[in-house]
Amino acid sequence: MKIETKKWYRFMAPRLTVLVSTCDKEKRANAAPFSFCMPVSVDPPLLAIASAVKRHTLANIRETKQFVINIPGEDQLEGLWKCSEPLEKGEDEIAYAGLTPASSRIVHPPCIAECAAWFECELEWEKDAGDHVIIVGHVVNVEARDEFVMEDSGFNITAAKPLLHVGGHNFTIGERRVVAKAKT
């Protein structure tokens, strides 16, 4: 079956869904869900998100040069969805969604306490990309809740159940680990 070119990204699913928290120059918190997110470098540690041009998140990152990428789990799905609602600039989506802001260690935007892990970032660069802007952040601090860290410092997806966006209101839960057979 031929797929419309404008719907190509739906077949790049499921995609890890994150909550990006920011604040404006008056330190008013904001959070929005993103499924266009990926690591781009290990050394230096860089993460990228693609933001729609008119998002408050993009405006806040441009003002403050900082943001936090939070990894929500199944228990945060309803709060994540509430963060996608169009509120007025300056309204606190974190509070509106019933989530808990927590102080970040290095950057000003809060992390979201209920999330499994969070990456504090400082803006490295941005680039226009069609109907989105690619934002690359330099990761300056990483933290995770103890119950989601494995003995080898890996991410315990079985416990964290990260949200993976399929499309629209549809998500799947990352809760099963499979291991490839390695050649010896």
Protein Blocks (a to p, Z undefined) as FASTA:
>chain_A
ZZdfklmmmmmcccdddddddddfkopacddddfbdcdfbfbdcdddddddfklmklmmm
mmnopacdddddfklmmmmmmmmpccdehiafklmnopacdddfkbmbdcdfkbmbdcdd
ddfbdcdehjbccdddddfbdcddfklccfkopacfklnopacdfbhjbccddfbdcddd
ddZZ
